[in-house]
Amino acid sequence: MMVPEAYYAAYGSGKALCDYFADRLSEHGRMDKDSMKVVAAFILREAEMAASGVGMGADMQFIHEGNMGVHYLCSGVVKEIQELIPKIQESLWGDWNAKVKIPSHFSG
């Protein structure tokens, strides 16, 4: 079903997580198409891993503003992109270990 949305759309049991990540990781008008694909693939993968009832693969449809063109990625292509993106735990812990310095008086 084509539903007009200003920036992105998510429905179902993974909607809350998708909205959370999309609000923090995307900025309308500032990302190129490839960056949007990667962010969307990441969000879909994390929702599939975290929310009940989400899964079985996902496809993407990008509706281009102005000319009404549609760019479609089948679930196989989305899966290929997802496999190239590091897991959120790996990304967070690697970055935190390198950058976050907890003051010694908080250490146990």
C-alpha positions in Angstrom: 0.0 0.0 0.0 1.4 3.4 -0.9 1.0 5.7 2.1 2.2 9.3 1.7 4.7 10.2 4.4 6.9 13.2 4.6 10.2 11.4 5.4 9.8 7.7 6.2 7.2 5.2 7.2 7.2 2.2 9.6 4.2 0.0 10.6 3.7 -3.0 12.8 5.4 -4.3 15.9 8.8 -2.9 15.0 7.4 0.7 14.4 8.6 2.1 17.8 12.2 0.9 17.3 12.2 2.0 13.6 11.0 5.4 14.5 13.5 5.8 17.3 16.5 4.9 15.0 15.1 6.9 12.0 14.7 10.0 14.1 18.3 9.8 15.3 20.1 8.5 12.3 18.5 10.3 9.4 18.0 13.9 8.4 15.6 14.7 5.5 17.4 16.2 2.6 20.9 15.6 3.9 21.5 12.0 2.9 22.3 10.6 -0.5 20.4 7.6 -1.8 23.1 5.1 -0.9 23.3 6.4 2.7 19.6 6.1 3.0 19.8 2.5 1.9 22.4 1.6 4.5 20.5 3.4 7.3 17.2 1.8 6.3 18.9 -1.7 6.1 20.4 -1.2 9.6 17.1 -0.1 11.0 15.2 -3.1 9.5 17.8 -5.5 10.8 17.7 -4.2 14.3 13.9 -4.2 14.4 13.9 -7.8 13.1 16.3 -8.8 15.9 14.5 -6.9 18.7 10.7 -6.9 18.0 8.4 -9.8 18.1 6.7 -10.6 14.8 9.2 -8.7 12.6 11.2 -10.7 10.2 11.1 -13.0 7.1 13.2 -10.4 5.2 12.3 -6.9 4.2 12.2 -5.0 0.9 12.5 -1.2 0.4 10.7 1.3 -1.7 12.1 4.8 -2.1 9.5 7.3 -3.5 11.3 10.2 -5.1 10.0 13.6 -4.3 8.9 15.7 -7.2 9.0 13.2 -10.1 7.0 10.4 -8.4 9.6 7.8 -9.3 9.9 4.7 -7.2 13.2 2.8 -6.5 12.6 -0.7 -5.3 15.1 -3.1 -3.5 14.1 -6.7 -3.1 14.7 -8.5 0.1 17.8 -10.3 -1.2 19.5 -7.0 -1.9 18.5 -5.6 1.5 19.9 -8.7 3.1 23.3 -8.2 1.2 23.5 -4.7 2.6 22.6 -5.8 6.1 25.4 -8.4 6.1 27.9 -5.6 5.4 26.8 -3.4 8.3 28.5 -4.1 11.7 26.2 -5.2 14.5 25.1 -2.4 16.9 26.8 -4.1 19.9 30.1 -4.3 18.0 29.9 -0.7 16.9 29.0 0.7 20.3 31.4 -1.3 22.4 34.3 -0.7 20.0 33.7 3.1 20.0 33.0 3.3 23.8 36.2 1.3 24.6 38.2 3.7 22.5 36.6 7.0 23.5 34.7 6.8 26.8 36.9 7.4 29.8 35.1 6.9 33.1 36.6 8.9 36.0 38.5 6.7 38.5 36.2 7.6 41.4 33.4 5.8 39.6 35.3 2.6 39.0 34.6 -0.3 41.2 
